[in-house]
Amino acid sequence: MYPAEIDPSLTCPGTGQKGNVEFQTGGDDWYVECPVCGMTWAGGNDTVEPHEDWRTR
């Protein structure tokens, strides 16, 4: 299911894949990067959430 604000035709093919997890030095912060388009989120799950493909912007 896609969030209402994302047009399914623009959804990145990385949605649902395992993202690249990066931990920040000196703290507990970590980030997840989409392996397809490179969009990054702070924390959360290592599975890439539905999002627009940044390469189409």
All heavy atoms as atom14 arrays in JSON, in Angstrom:
{
  "sequence": "MYPAEIDPSLTCPGTGQKGNVEFQTGGDDWYVECPVCGMTWAGGNDTVEPHEDWRTR",
  "atom14_mask": [
    [1, 1, 1, 1, 1, 1, 1, 1, 0, 0, 0, 0, 0, 0],
    [1, 1, 1, 1, 1, 1, 1, 1, 1, 1, 1, 1, 0, 0],
    [1, 1, 1, 1, 1, 1, 1, 0, 0, 0, 0, 0, 0, 0],
    [1, 1, 1, 1, 1, 0, 0, 0, 0, 0, 0, 0, 0, 0],
    [1, 1, 1, 1, 1, 1, 1, 1, 1, 0, 0, 0, 0, 0],
    [1, 1, 1, 1, 1, 1, 1, 1, 0, 0, 0, 0, 0, 0],
    [1, 1, 1, 1, 1, 1, 1, 1, 0, 0, 0, 0, 0, 0],
    [1, 1, 1, 1, 1, 1, 1, 0, 0, 0, 0, 0, 0, 0],
    [1, 1, 1, 1, 1, 1, 0, 0, 0, 0, 0, 0, 0, 0],
    [1, 1, 1, 1, 1, 1, 1, 1, 0, 0, 0, 0, 0, 0],
    [1, 1, 1, 1, 1, 1, 1, 0, 0, 0, 0, 0, 0, 0],
    [1, 1, 1, 1, 1, 1, 0, 0, 0, 0, 0, 0, 0, 0],
    [1, 1, 1, 1, 1, 1, 1, 0, 0, 0, 0, 0, 0, 0],
    [1, 1, 1, 1, 0, 0, 0, 0, 0, 0, 0, 0, 0, 0],
    [1, 1, 1, 1, 1, 1, 1, 0, 0, 0, 0, 0, 0, 0],
    [1, 1, 1, 1, 0, 0, 0, 0, 0, 0, 0, 0, 0, 0],
    [1, 1, 1, 1, 1, 1, 1, 1, 1, 0, 0, 0, 0, 0],
    [1, 1, 1, 1, 1, 1, 1, 1, 1, 0, 0, 0, 0, 0],
    [1, 1, 1, 1, 0, 0, 0, 0, 0, 0, 0, 0, 0, 0],
    [1, 1, 1, 1, 1, 1, 1, 1, 0, 0, 0, 0, 0, 0],
    [1, 1, 1, 1, 1, 1, 1, 0, 0, 0, 0, 0, 0, 0],
    [1, 1, 1, 1, 1, 1, 1, 1, 1, 0, 0, 0, 0, 0],
    [1, 1, 1, 1, 1, 1, 1, 1, 1, 1, 1, 0, 0, 0],
    [1, 1, 1, 1, 1, 1, 1, 1, 1, 0, 0, 0, 0, 0],
    [1, 1, 1, 1, 1, 1, 1, 0, 0, 0, 0, 0, 0, 0],
    [1, 1, 1, 1, 0, 0, 0, 0, 0, 0, 0, 0, 0, 0],
    [1, 1, 1, 1, 0, 0, 0, 0, 0, 0, 0, 0, 0, 0],
    [1, 1, 1, 1, 1, 1, 1, 1, 0, 0, 0, 0, 0, 0],
    [1, 1, 1, 1, 1, 1, 1, 1, 0, 0, 0, 0, 0, 0],
    [1, 1, 1, 1, 1, 1, 1, 1, 1, 1, 1, 1, 1, 1],
    [1, 1, 1, 1, 1, 1, 1, 1, 1, 1, 1, 1, 0, 0],
    [1, 1, 1, 1, 1, 1, 1, 0, 0, 0, 0, 0, 0, 0],
    [1, 1, 1, 1, 1, 1, 1, 1, 1, 0, 0, 0, 0, 0],
    [1, 1, 1, 1, 1, 1, 0, 0, 0, 0, 0, 0, 0, 0],
    [1, 1, 1, 1, 1, 1, 1, 0, 0, 0, 0, 0, 0, 0],
    [1, 1, 1, 1, 1, 1, 1, 0, 0, 0, 0, 0, 0, 0],
    [1, 1, 1, 1, 1, 1, 0, 0, 0, 0, 0, 0, 0, 0],
    [1, 1, 1, 1, 0, 0, 0, 0, 0, 0, 0, 0, 0, 0],
    [1, 1, 1, 1, 1, 1, 1, 1, 0, 0, 0, 0, 0, 0],
    [1, 1, 1, 1, 1, 1, 1, 0, 0, 0, 0, 0, 0, 0],
    [1, 1, 1, 1, 1, 1, 1, 1, 1, 1, 1, 1, 1, 1],
    [1, 1, 1, 1, 1, 0, 0, 0, 0, 0, 0, 0, 0, 0],
    [1, 1, 1, 1, 0, 0, 0, 0, 0, 0, 0, 0, 0, 0],
    [1, 1, 1, 1, 0, 0, 0, 0, 0, 0, 0, 0, 0, 0],
    [1, 1, 1, 1, 1, 1, 1, 1, 0, 0, 0, 0, 0, 0],
    [1, 1, 1, 1, 1, 1, 1, 1, 0, 0, 0, 0, 0, 0],
    [1, 1, 1, 1, 1, 1, 1, 0, 0, 0, 0, 0, 0, 0],
    [1, 1, 1, 1, 1, 1, 1, 0, 0, 0, 0, 0, 0, 0],
    [1, 1, 1, 1, 1, 1, 1, 1, 1, 0, 0, 0, 0, 0],
    [1, 1, 1, 1, 1, 1, 1, 0, 0, 0, 0, 0, 0, 0],
    [1, 1, 1, 1, 1, 1, 1, 1, 1, 1, 0, 0, 0, 0],
    [1, 1, 1, 1, 1, 1, 1, 1, 1, 0, 0, 0, 0, 0],
    [1, 1, 1, 1, 1, 1, 1, 1, 0, 0, 0, 0, 0, 0],
    [1, 1, 1, 1, 1, 1, 1, 1, 1, 1, 1, 1, 1, 1],
    [1, 1, 1, 1, 1, 1, 1, 1, 1, 1, 1, 0, 0, 0],
    [1, 1, 1, 1, 1, 1, 1, 0, 0, 0, 0, 0, 0, 0],
    [1, 1, 1, 1, 1, 1, 1, 1, 1, 1, 1, 0, 0, 0]
  ],
  "atom14_positions": [
    [[0.84, -1.18, 0.0], [0.0, 0.0, 0.0], [0.88, 1.24, 0.0], [1.83, 1.34, 0.74], [-0.88, -0.03, 1.24], [-1.86, 1.07, 1.3], [-3.17, 0.71, 0.14], [-4.32, 1.95, 0.51], [0.0, 0.0, 0.0], [0.0, 0.0, 0.0], [0.0, 0.0, 0.0], [0.0, 0.0, 0.0], [0.0, 0.0, 0.0], [0.0, 0.0, 0.0]],
    [[0.58, 2.19, -0.87], [1.37, 3.4, -0.99], [0.72, 4.54, -0.21], [-0.49, 4.67, -0.2], [1.48, 3.82, -2.46], [2.17, 2.8, -3.3], [1.45, 1.97, -4.14], [3.54, 2.66, -3.23], [2.09, 1.01, -4.9], [4.18, 1.71, -3.99], [3.46, 0.89, -4.83], [4.09, -0.05, -5.57], [0.0, 0.0, 0.0], [0.0, 0.0, 0.0]],
    [[1.55, 5.39, 0.4], [0.98, 6.58, 1.03], [0.25, 7.42, -0.01], [0.63, 7.45, -1.18], [2.22, 7.32, 1.55], [3.28, 6.27, 1.68], [2.99, 5.28, 0.59], [0.0, 0.0, 0.0], [0.0, 0.0, 0.0], [0.0, 0.0, 0.0], [0.0, 0.0, 0.0], [0.0, 0.0, 0.0], [0.0, 0.0, 0.0], [0.0, 0.0, 0.0]],
    [[-0.79, 8.11, 0.39], [-1.65, 8.87, -0.52], [-0.89, 9.92, -1.32], [-1.25, 10.21, -2.45], [-2.77, 9.53, 0.27], [0.0, 0.0, 0.0], [0.0, 0.0, 0.0], [0.0, 0.0, 0.0], [0.0, 0.0, 0.0], [0.0, 0.0, 0.0], [0.0, 0.0, 0.0], [0.0, 0.0, 0.0], [0.0, 0.0, 0.0], [0.0, 0.0, 0.0]],
    [[0.19, 10.47, -0.79], [0.88, 11.56, -1.48], [1.87, 11.08, -2.55], [2.45, 11.88, -3.25], [1.59, 12.47, -0.48], [2.73, 11.83, 0.26], [2.33, 11.1, 1.53], [1.13, 11.03, 1.84], [3.21, 10.57, 2.22], [0.0, 0.0, 0.0], [0.0, 0.0, 0.0], [0.0, 0.0, 0.0], [0.0, 0.0, 0.0], [0.0, 0.0, 0.0]],
    [[2.07, 9.77, -2.69], [3.01, 9.24, -3.68], [2.24, 8.63, -4.85], [1.44, 7.73, -4.67], [3.95, 8.19, -3.07], [4.79, 8.81, -1.95], [4.86, 7.61, -4.13], [5.66, 7.82, -1.21], [0.0, 0.0, 0.0], [0.0, 0.0, 0.0], [0.0, 0.0, 0.0], [0.0, 0.0, 0.0], [0.0, 0.0, 0.0], [0.0, 0.0, 0.0]],
    [[2.53, 9.11, -6.04], [1.94, 8.55, -7.26], [2.62, 7.2, -7.5], [3.84, 7.13, -7.63], [2.21, 9.5, -8.43], [1.65, 9.0, -9.74], [1.27, 7.82, -9.84], [1.61, 9.8, -10.69], [0.0, 0.0, 0.0], [0.0, 0.0, 0.0], [0.0, 0.0, 0.0], [0.0, 0.0, 0.0], [0.0, 0.0, 0.0], [0.0, 0.0, 0.0]],
    [[1.86, 6.1, -7.51], [2.46, 4.76, -7.69], [3.35, 4.64, -8.93], [4.3, 3.87, -8.92], [1.26, 3.83, -7.78], [0.17, 4.55, -7.07], [0.42, 6.01, -7.33], [0.0, 0.0, 0.0], [0.0, 0.0, 0.0], [0.0, 0.0, 0.0], [0.0, 0.0, 0.0], [0.0, 0.0, 0.0], [0.0, 0.0, 0.0], [0.0, 0.0, 0.0]],
    [[3.09, 5.42, -9.97], [3.93, 5.34, -11.17], [5.31, 5.96, -10.96], [6.22, 5.73, -11.74], [3.23, 6.01, -12.36], [3.14, 7.41, -12.16], [0.0, 0.0, 0.0], [0.0, 0.0, 0.0], [0.0, 0.0, 0.0], [0.0, 0.0, 0.0], [0.0, 0.0, 0.0], [0.0, 0.0, 0.0], [0.0, 0.0, 0.0], [0.0, 0.0, 0.0]],
    [[5.47, 6.77, -9.9], [6.75, 7.4, -9.6], [7.5, 6.72, -8.46], [8.59, 7.15, -8.07], [6.54, 8.88, -9.23], [5.88, 9.75, -10.29], [5.66, 11.15, -9.75], [6.71, 9.79, -11.56], [0.0, 0.0, 0.0], [0.0, 0.0, 0.0], [0.0, 0.0, 0.0], [0.0, 0.0, 0.0], [0.0, 0.0, 0.0], [0.0, 0.0, 0.0]],
    [[6.93, 5.65, -7.92], [7.53, 4.97, -6.78], [8.86, 4.32, -7.17], [8.98, 3.68, -8.21], [6.59, 3.89, -6.23], [5.37, 4.51, -5.86], [7.17, 3.2, -5.01], [0.0, 0.0, 0.0], [0.0, 0.0, 0.0], [0.0, 0.0, 0.0], [0.0, 0.0, 0.0], [0.0, 0.0, 0.0], [0.0, 0.0, 0.0], [0.0, 0.0, 0.0]],
    [[9.84, 4.5, -6.33], [11.18, 3.96, -6.57], [11.14, 2.42, -6.53], [10.49, 1.84, -5.65], [12.13, 4.47, -5.5], [13.81, 3.85, -5.66], [0.0, 0.0, 0.0], [0.0, 0.0, 0.0], [0.0, 0.0, 0.0], [0.0, 0.0, 0.0], [0.0, 0.0, 0.0], [0.0, 0.0, 0.0], [0.0, 0.0, 0.0], [0.0, 0.0, 0.0]],
    [[11.85, 1.76, -7.45], [11.9, 0.3, -7.43], [12.64, -0.27, -6.21], [12.58, -1.46, -5.95], [12.62, -0.07, -8.72], [13.23, 1.16, -9.24], [12.53, 2.31, -8.6], [0.0, 0.0, 0.0], [0.0, 0.0, 0.0], [0.0, 0.0, 0.0], [0.0, 0.0, 0.0], [0.0, 0.0, 0.0], [0.0, 0.0, 0.0], [0.0, 0.0, 0.0]],
    [[13.28, 0.6, -5.42], [13.95, 0.15, -4.2], [12.99, -0.08, -3.05], [13.37, -0.64, -2.01], [0.0, 0.0, 0.0], [0.0, 0.0, 0.0], [0.0, 0.0, 0.0], [0.0, 0.0, 0.0], [0.0, 0.0, 0.0], [0.0, 0.0, 0.0], [0.0, 0.0, 0.0], [0.0, 0.0, 0.0], [0.0, 0.0, 0.0], [0.0, 0.0, 0.0]],
    [[11.73, 0.33, -3.19], [10.72, 0.15, -2.15], [10.63, -1.33, -1.78], [10.51, -2.18, -2.64], [9.36, 0.67, -2.63], [9.46, 2.08, -2.85], [8.27, 0.39, -1.61], [0.0, 0.0, 0.0], [0.0, 0.0, 0.0], [0.0, 0.0, 0.0], [0.0, 0.0, 0.0], [0.0, 0.0, 0.0], [0.0, 0.0, 0.0], [0.0, 0.0, 0.0]],
    [[10.7, -1.6, -0.48], [10.58, -2.97, 0.02], [11.89, -3.72, 0.09], [11.96, -4.79, 0.69], [0.0, 0.0, 0.0], [0.0, 0.0, 0.0], [0.0, 0.0, 0.0], [0.0, 0.0, 0.0], [0.0, 0.0, 0.0], [0.0, 0.0, 0.0], [0.0, 0.0, 0.0], [0.0, 0.0, 0.0], [0.0, 0.0, 0.0], [0.0, 0.0, 0.0]],
    [[12.96, -3.18, -0.49], [14.27, -3.83, -0.43], [14.95, -3.51, 0.89], [14.57, -2.59, 1.6], [15.16, -3.36, -1.57], [14.71, -3.76, -2.93], [15.7, -3.35, -4.0], [16.88, -3.1, -3.73], [15.22, -3.26, -5.23], [0.0, 0.0, 0.0], [0.0, 0.0, 0.0], [0.0, 0.0, 0.0], [0.0, 0.0, 0.0], [0.0, 0.0, 0.0]],
    [[15.99, -4.26, 1.21], [16.78, -3.96, 2.39], [17.68, -2.77, 2.08], [18.39, -2.76, 1.07], [17.64, -5.16, 2.79], [18.4, -4.94, 4.06], [19.06, -6.18, 4.55], [19.78, -5.84, 5.84], [20.03, -7.0, 6.64], [0.0, 0.0, 0.0], [0.0, 0.0, 0.0], [0.0, 0.0, 0.0], [0.0, 0.0, 0.0], [0.0, 0.0, 0.0]],
    [[17.62, -1.74, 2.92], [18.4, -0.53, 2.71], [19.8, -0.64, 3.28], [20.1, -1.55, 4.06], [0.0, 0.0, 0.0], [0.0, 0.0, 0.0], [0.0, 0.0, 0.0], [0.0, 0.0, 0.0], [0.0, 0.0, 0.0], [0.0, 0.0, 0.0], [0.0, 0.0, 0.0], [0.0, 0.0, 0.0], [0.0, 0.0, 0.0], [0.0, 0.0, 0.0]],
    [[20.66, 0.28, 2.89], [22.02, 0.36, 3.42], [21.95, 1.13, 4.73], [21.51, 2.27, 4.76], [22.93, 1.09, 2.43], [22.94, 0.44, 1.08], [23.0, -0.78, 0.97], [22.85, 1.24, 0.03], [0.0, 0.0, 0.0], [0.0, 0.0, 0.0], [0.0, 0.0, 0.0], [0.0, 0.0, 0.0], [0.0, 0.0, 0.0], [0.0, 0.0, 0.0]],
    [[22.38, 0.51, 5.83], [22.32, 1.13, 7.15], [23.68, 1.74, 7.48], [24.71, 1.1, 7.34], [21.93, 0.09, 8.23], [21.93, 0.71, 9.61], [20.58, -0.52, 7.91], [0.0, 0.0, 0.0], [0.0, 0.0, 0.0], [0.0, 0.0, 0.0], [0.0, 0.0, 0.0], [0.0, 0.0, 0.0], [0.0, 0.0, 0.0], [0.0, 0.0, 0.0]],
    [[23.66, 3.01, 7.9], [24.87, 3.71, 8.29], [24.71, 4.25, 9.71], [23.74, 4.95, 9.99], [25.15, 4.88, 7.35], [25.42, 4.45, 5.93], [25.66, 5.64, 5.02], [26.05, 6.72, 5.52], [25.44, 5.49, 3.82], [0.0, 0.0, 0.0], [0.0, 0.0, 0.0], [0.0, 0.0, 0.0], [0.0, 0.0, 0.0], [0.0, 0.0, 0.0]],
    [[25.65, 3.92, 10.59], [25.64, 4.42, 11.95], [26.53, 5.64, 12.03], [27.61, 5.66, 11.42], [26.13, 3.35, 12.93], [25.17, 2.22, 13.09], [25.26, 1.1, 12.27], [24.16, 2.27, 14.03], [24.36, 0.06, 12.39], [23.25, 1.24, 14.16], [23.36, 0.13, 13.34], [0.0, 0.0, 0.0], [0.0, 0.0, 0.0], [0.0, 0.0, 0.0]],
    [[26.1, 6.67, 12.75], [26.89, 7.89, 12.91], [27.88, 7.72, 14.05], [27.54, 7.16, 15.09], [25.97, 9.09, 13.18], [25.04, 9.4, 12.04], [25.79, 9.8, 10.79], [26.68, 10.64, 10.84], [25.44, 9.2, 9.68], [0.0, 0.0, 0.0], [0.0, 0.0, 0.0], [0.0, 0.0, 0.0], [0.0, 0.0, 0.0], [0.0, 0.0, 0.0]],
    [[29.06, 8.22, 13.87], [30.11, 8.14, 14.88], [29.76, 9.0, 16.09], [29.26, 10.11, 15.93], [31.45, 8.62, 14.3], [31.69, 7.93, 13.08], [32.6, 8.36, 15.25], [0.0, 0.0, 0.0], [0.0, 0.0, 0.0], [0.0, 0.0, 0.0], [0.0, 0.0, 0.0], [0.0, 0.0, 0.0], [0.0, 0.0, 0.0], [0.0, 0.0, 0.0]],
    [[30.0, 8.46, 17.28], [29.81, 9.22, 18.5], [28.39, 9.31, 19.01], [28.06, 10.16, 19.81], [0.0, 0.0, 0.0], [0.0, 0.0, 0.0], [0.0, 0.0, 0.0], [0.0, 0.0, 0.0], [0.0, 0.0, 0.0], [0.0, 0.0, 0.0], [0.0, 0.0, 0.0], [0.0, 0.0, 0.0], [0.0, 0.0, 0.0], [0.0, 0.0, 0.0]],
    [[27.51, 8.44, 18.56], [26.13, 8.48, 19.03], [25.36, 7.26, 18.59], [25.91, 6.33, 18.01], [0.0, 0.0, 0.0], [0.0, 0.0, 0.0], [0.0, 0.0, 0.0], [0.0, 0.0, 0.0], [0.0, 0.0, 0.0], [0.0, 0.0, 0.0], [0.0, 0.0, 0.0], [0.0, 0.0, 0.0], [0.0, 0.0, 0.0], [0.0, 0.0, 0.0]],
    [[24.08, 7.26, 18.9], [23.22, 6.14, 18.56], [22.42, 6.37, 17.28], [21.59, 5.55, 16.93], [22.23, 5.86, 19.71], [22.94, 5.37, 20.96], [24.04, 4.82, 20.84], [22.38, 5.56, 22.06], [0.0, 0.0, 0.0], [0.0, 0.0, 0.0], [0.0, 0.0, 0.0], [0.0, 0.0, 0.0], [0.0, 0.0, 0.0], [0.0, 0.0, 0.0]],
    [[22.66, 7.49, 16.6], [21.91, 7.8, 15.39], [22.32, 6.88, 14.25], [23.5, 6.55, 14.09], [22.15, 9.24, 14.96], [21.62, 10.24, 15.96], [20.71, 9.89, 16.73], [22.12, 11.38, 15.97], [0.0, 0.0, 0.0], [0.0, 0.0, 0.0], [0.0, 0.0, 0.0], [0.0, 0.0, 0.0], [0.0, 0.0, 0.0], [0.0, 0.0, 0.0]],
    [[21.32, 6.48, 13.46], [21.61, 5.69, 12.27], [20.66, 6.06, 11.16], [19.61, 6.62, 11.39], [21.58, 4.2, 12.58], [20.32, 3.64, 13.13], [19.82, 3.81, 14.39], [19.38, 2.82, 12.46], [18.64, 3.14, 14.54], [18.34, 2.51, 13.36], [19.3, 2.3, 11.17], [17.27, 1.72, 13.02], [18.22, 1.5, 10.85], [17.23, 1.23, 11.77]],
    [[21.08, 5.79, 9.95], [20.34, 6.19, 8.76], [20.19, 5.0, 7.81], [21.04, 4.11, 7.78], [21.07, 7.33, 8.04], [21.14, 8.57, 8.89], [22.16, 8.74, 9.83], [20.16, 9.54, 8.8], [22.2, 9.86, 10.63], [20.19, 10.66, 9.61], [21.21, 10.81, 10.52], [21.24, 11.92, 11.33], [0.0, 0.0, 0.0], [0.0, 0.0, 0.0]],
    [[19.11, 5.0, 7.04], [18.86, 3.97, 6.05], [18.86, 4.65, 4.69], [18.19, 5.65, 4.49], [17.5, 3.28, 6.29], [17.23, 2.23, 5.23], [17.47, 2.66, 7.67], [0.0, 0.0, 0.0], [0.0, 0.0, 0.0], [0.0, 0.0, 0.0], [0.0, 0.0, 0.0], [0.0, 0.0, 0.0], [0.0, 0.0, 0.0], [0.0, 0.0, 0.0]],
    [[19.62, 4.09, 3.75], [19.71, 4.65, 2.4], [19.13, 3.67, 1.4], [19.43, 2.47, 1.44], [21.16, 4.93, 2.05], [21.34, 5.48, 0.65], [22.8, 5.64, 0.28], [23.63, 4.84, 0.71], [23.09, 6.57, -0.47], [0.0, 0.0, 0.0], [0.0, 0.0, 0.0], [0.0, 0.0, 0.0], [0.0, 0.0, 0.0], [0.0, 0.0, 0.0]],
    [[18.29, 4.16, 0.49], [17.72, 3.34, -0.57], [18.86, 2.9, -1.49], [19.63, 3.75, -1.97], [16.67, 4.13, -1.36], [16.03, 3.22, -2.78], [0.0, 0.0, 0.0], [0.0, 0.0, 0.0], [0.0, 0.0, 0.0], [0.0, 0.0, 0.0], [0.0, 0.0, 0.0], [0.0, 0.0, 0.0], [0.0, 0.0, 0.0], [0.0, 0.0, 0.0]],
    [[18.99, 1.6, -1.77], [20.07, 1.12, -2.62], [19.88, 1.47, -4.1], [20.8, 1.34, -4.88], [20.04, -0.4, -2.42], [18.63, -0.69, -2.06], [18.15, 0.5, -1.27], [0.0, 0.0, 0.0], [0.0, 0.0, 0.0], [0.0, 0.0, 0.0], [0.0, 0.0, 0.0], [0.0, 0.0, 0.0], [0.0, 0.0, 0.0], [0.0, 0.0, 0.0]],
    [[18.7, 1.95, -4.47], [18.43, 2.27, -5.87], [18.64, 3.76, -6.16], [19.39, 4.14, -7.04], [17.01, 1.83, -6.28], [16.67, 2.27, -7.69], [16.86, 0.32, -6.14], [0.0, 0.0, 0.0], [0.0, 0.0, 0.0], [0.0, 0.0, 0.0], [0.0, 0.0, 0.0], [0.0, 0.0, 0.0], [0.0, 0.0, 0.0], [0.0, 0.0, 0.0]],
    [[17.95, 4.64, -5.4], [17.99, 6.07, -5.72], [18.82, 6.89, -4.74], [19.12, 8.04, -5.01], [16.58, 6.64, -5.82], [15.74, 6.85, -4.24], [0.0, 0.0, 0.0], [0.0, 0.0, 0.0], [0.0, 0.0, 0.0], [0.0, 0.0, 0.0], [0.0, 0.0, 0.0], [0.0, 0.0, 0.0], [0.0, 0.0, 0.0], [0.0, 0.0, 0.0]],
    [[19.17, 6.34, -3.59], [20.02, 7.04, -2.63], [19.29, 7.9, -1.61], [19.93, 8.55, -0.79], [0.0, 0.0, 0.0], [0.0, 0.0, 0.0], [0.0, 0.0, 0.0], [0.0, 0.0, 0.0], [0.0, 0.0, 0.0], [0.0, 0.0, 0.0], [0.0, 0.0, 0.0], [0.0, 0.0, 0.0], [0.0, 0.0, 0.0], [0.0, 0.0, 0.0]],
    [[17.95, 7.9, -1.62], [17.21, 8.66, -0.61], [17.55, 8.11, 0.78], [17.74, 6.91, 0.94], [15.72, 8.56, -0.85], [14.9, 9.39, 0.09], [13.16, 9.37, -0.43], [12.45, 10.34, 0.86], [0.0, 0.0, 0.0], [0.0, 0.0, 0.0], [0.0, 0.0, 0.0], [0.0, 0.0, 0.0], [0.0, 0.0, 0.0], [0.0, 0.0, 0.0]],
    [[17.66, 9.0, 1.77], [18.08, 8.61, 3.12], [17.04, 8.99, 4.15], [16.45, 10.06, 4.07], [19.42, 9.3, 3.46], [20.38, 8.98, 2.45], [19.95, 8.83, 4.8], [0.0, 0.0, 0.0], [0.0, 0.0, 0.0], [0.0, 0.0, 0.0], [0.0, 0.0, 0.0], [0.0, 0.0, 0.0], [0.0, 0.0, 0.0], [0.0, 0.0, 0.0]],
    [[16.82, 8.1, 5.14], [15.91, 8.33, 6.26], [16.7, 8.18, 7.55], [17.62, 7.39, 7.64], [14.81, 7.27, 6.32], [13.87, 7.25, 5.2], [12.66, 7.87, 5.13], [14.02, 6.57, 3.96], [12.06, 7.63, 3.93], [12.89, 6.82, 3.19], [15.02, 5.78, 3.4], [12.72, 6.31, 1.91], [14.86, 5.28, 2.14], [13.72, 5.55, 1.41]],
    [[16.28, 8.89, 8.58], [16.88, 8.75, 9.9], [16.15, 7.65, 10.66], [14.92, 7.67, 10.77], [16.78, 10.06, 10.67], [0.0, 0.0, 0.0], [0.0, 0.0, 0.0], [0.0, 0.0, 0.0], [0.0, 0.0, 0.0], [0.0, 0.0, 0.0], [0.0, 0.0, 0.0], [0.0, 0.0, 0.0], [0.0, 0.0, 0.0], [0.0, 0.0, 0.0]],
    [[16.92, 6.68, 11.16], [16.35, 5.61, 11.98], [15.3, 4.78, 11.29], [15.27, 4.68, 10.08], [0.0, 0.0, 0.0], [0.0, 0.0, 0.0], [0.0, 0.0, 0.0], [0.0, 0.0, 0.0], [0.0, 0.0, 0.0], [0.0, 0.0, 0.0], [0.0, 0.0, 0.0], [0.0, 0.0, 0.0], [0.0, 0.0, 0.0], [0.0, 0.0, 0.0]],
    [[14.45, 4.17, 12.08], [13.38, 3.35, 11.52], [13.82, 1.93, 11.22], [14.72, 1.4, 11.84], [0.0, 0.0, 0.0], [0.0, 0.0, 0.0], [0.0, 0.0, 0.0], [0.0, 0.0, 0.0], [0.0, 0.0, 0.0], [0.0, 0.0, 0.0], [0.0, 0.0, 0.0], [0.0, 0.0, 0.0], [0.0, 0.0, 0.0], [0.0, 0.0, 0.0]],
    [[13.2, 1.36, 10.23], [13.44, -0.02, 9.83], [14.49, -0.05, 8.72], [14.66, 0.92, 8.01], [12.09, -0.57, 9.31], [12.08, -2.05, 9.14], [13.1, -2.67, 8.85], [10.92, -2.64, 9.31], [0.0, 0.0, 0.0], [0.0, 0.0, 0.0], [0.0, 0.0, 0.0], [0.0, 0.0, 0.0], [0.0, 0.0, 0.0], [0.0, 0.0, 0.0]],
    [[15.17, -1.21, 8.53], [16.14, -1.28, 7.45], [15.5, -1.66, 6.11], [16.16, -1.74, 5.09], [17.29, -2.23, 7.78], [16.88, -3.68, 7.88], [15.66, -3.98, 7.9], [17.77, -4.54, 7.95], [0.0, 0.0, 0.0], [0.0, 0.0, 0.0], [0.0, 0.0, 0.0], [0.0, 0.0, 0.0], [0.0, 0.0, 0.0], [0.0, 0.0, 0.0]],
    [[14.17, -1.84, 6.11], [13.44, -2.08, 4.87], [13.01, -0.72, 4.31], [12.44, 0.09, 5.02], [12.2, -2.96, 5.12], [12.63, -4.19, 5.69], [11.46, -3.22, 3.82], [0.0, 0.0, 0.0], [0.0, 0.0, 0.0], [0.0, 0.0, 0.0], [0.0, 0.0, 0.0], [0.0, 0.0, 0.0], [0.0, 0.0, 0.0], [0.0, 0.0, 0.0]],
    [[13.31, -0.49, 3.04], [13.03, 0.8, 2.41], [11.52, 1.03, 2.28], [10.8, 0.2, 1.74], [13.71, 0.88, 1.02], [13.35, 2.16, 0.31], [15.22, 0.75, 1.17], [0.0, 0.0, 0.0], [0.0, 0.0, 0.0], [0.0, 0.0, 0.0], [0.0, 0.0, 0.0], [0.0, 0.0, 0.0], [0.0, 0.0, 0.0], [0.0, 0.0, 0.0]],
    [[11.08, 2.16, 2.81], [9.67, 2.55, 2.77], [9.28, 3.02, 1.37], [10.14, 3.44, 0.59], [9.42, 3.69, 3.76], [9.7, 3.32, 5.21], [8.71, 2.32, 5.76], [7.53, 2.35, 5.36], [9.12, 1.53, 6.6], [0.0, 0.0, 0.0], [0.0, 0.0, 0.0], [0.0, 0.0, 0.0], [0.0, 0.0, 0.0], [0.0, 0.0, 0.0]],
    [[7.99, 3.0, 1.03], [7.56, 3.54, -0.26], [7.94, 5.02, -0.38], [7.72, 5.8, 0.55], [6.04, 3.39, -0.25], [5.78, 2.3, 0.73], [6.86, 2.42, 1.76], [0.0, 0.0, 0.0], [0.0, 0.0, 0.0], [0.0, 0.0, 0.0], [0.0, 0.0, 0.0], [0.0, 0.0, 0.0], [0.0, 0.0, 0.0], [0.0, 0.0, 0.0]],
    [[8.55, 5.38, -1.51], [8.98, 6.76, -1.73], [9.12, 7.02, -3.22], [9.21, 6.09, -4.01], [10.31, 7.04, -1.02], [11.44, 6.21, -1.55], [11.59, 4.87, -1.24], [12.46, 6.52, -2.38], [12.66, 4.4, -1.84], [13.21, 5.38, -2.56], [0.0, 0.0, 0.0], [0.0, 0.0, 0.0], [0.0, 0.0, 0.0], [0.0, 0.0, 0.0]],
    [[9.13, 8.32, -3.58], [9.36, 8.69, -4.97], [10.81, 8.46, -5.33], [11.7, 8.66, -4.52], [9.03, 10.17, -5.19], [7.59, 10.45, -5.4], [7.34, 11.89, -5.86], [8.09, 12.39, -6.72], [6.41, 12.49, -5.31], [0.0, 0.0, 0.0], [0.0, 0.0, 0.0], [0.0, 0.0, 0.0], [0.0, 0.0, 0.0], [0.0, 0.0, 0.0]],
    [[11.04, 8.04, -6.56], [12.4, 7.82, -7.06], [13.08, 9.18, -7.22], [12.66, 9.99, -8.04], [12.31, 7.1, -8.4], [13.65, 6.59, -8.87], [14.69, 7.17, -8.48], [13.67, 5.62, -9.64], [0.0, 0.0, 0.0], [0.0, 0.0, 0.0], [0.0, 0.0, 0.0], [0.0, 0.0, 0.0], [0.0, 0.0, 0.0], [0.0, 0.0, 0.0]],
    [[14.11, 9.45, -6.45], [14.8, 10.73, -6.49], [15.46, 10.98, -7.83], [15.76, 12.1, -8.19], [15.83, 10.81, -5.37], [15.23, 11.26, -4.08], [13.97, 10.98, -3.61], [15.83, 12.07, -3.1], [13.76, 11.57, -2.41], [14.9, 12.23, -2.06], [17.06, 12.65, -2.98], [15.17, 12.98, -0.93], [17.33, 13.38, -1.84], [16.41, 13.55, -0.83]],
    [[15.7, 9.94, -8.59], [16.34, 10.11, -9.9], [15.39, 10.75, -10.91], [15.83, 11.25, -11.94], [16.82, 8.76, -10.44], [17.83, 8.1, -9.5], [18.14, 6.7, -9.92], [16.89, 5.92, -9.88], [16.78, 4.68, -10.33], [17.82, 4.07, -10.87], [15.63, 4.04, -10.26], [0.0, 0.0, 0.0], [0.0, 0.0, 0.0], [0.0, 0.0, 0.0]],
    [[14.07, 10.76, -10.62], [13.1, 11.34, -11.55], [12.81, 12.8, -11.23], [12.01, 13.41, -11.93], [11.77, 10.56, -11.53], [11.2, 10.61, -10.23], [11.99, 9.12, -11.94], [0.0, 0.0, 0.0], [0.0, 0.0, 0.0], [0.0, 0.0, 0.0], [0.0, 0.0, 0.0], [0.0, 0.0, 0.0], [0.0, 0.0, 0.0], [0.0, 0.0, 0.0]],
    [[13.38, 13.35, -10.2], [13.11, 14.74, -9.81], [13.9, 15.7, -10.64], [14.92, 15.53, -11.1], [13.42, 14.96, -8.34], [12.43, 14.26, -7.47], [12.72, 14.57, -6.06], [11.59, 14.09, -5.28], [11.34, 14.45, -4.07], [12.12, 15.3, -3.46], [10.32, 13.99, -3.42], [0.0, 0.0, 0.0], [0.0, 0.0, 0.0], [0.0, 0.0, 0.0]]
  ]
}
